[in-house]
């Protein structure tokens, strides 16, 4: 799959491009990290108290462990969803626009 096809020789010539609707990576990672941290925090607060650690330190440990686990699960879910959506890519014809000019009339 080619993301950036070669530039056509004339502005009137159309180019075939593939459109792929992909999910955004960072929202997946952050969402699963927060969910994992919340699950770890709840596990730390609801678990049996320890003689060696305070409830707050145990909750913090479980929250950090849950966040790391959530990042891994989020990345895995992202890859699976990206694979399924990449199979549904469609081909369209695109016509390149004339070269962009700024307000001073010079290219670029």
URBELWO-V318905 format. One record per backbone hydrogen bond with DSSP energy under -0.5 kcal/mol. CO is the residue of the C=O (numbers start at 1). NH is the residue of the N-H. If there is no record, write none. Layout:
CO,NH / CO,NH
This chain:
1,3 / 3,5 / 10,13 / 13,96 / 15,17 / 15,94 / 17,92 / 18,20 / 19,90 / 20,22 / 24,28 / 25,29 / 26,30 / 27,31 / 28,32 / 29,33 / 30,34 / 31,35 / 32,36 / 33,37 / 34,38 / 35,39 / 36,40 / 37,41 / 38,42 / 39,43 / 40,44 / 41,45 / 42,46 / 43,47 / 53,50 / 54,58 / 55,59 / 56,60 / 57,61 / 58,62 / 59,63 / 60,64 / 61,65 / 62,66 / 63,67 / 64,68 / 65,69 / 66,70 / 67,71 / 68,72 / 69,73 / 70,74 / 71,75 / 72,76 / 73,77 / 74,78 / 75,79 / 76,80 / 77,81 / 78,82 / 79,83 / 80,84 / 81,85 / 82,86 / 83,87 / 85,88 / 86,89 / 90,19 / 92,17 / 94,15 / 94,96 / 100,108 / 102,105 / 106,102
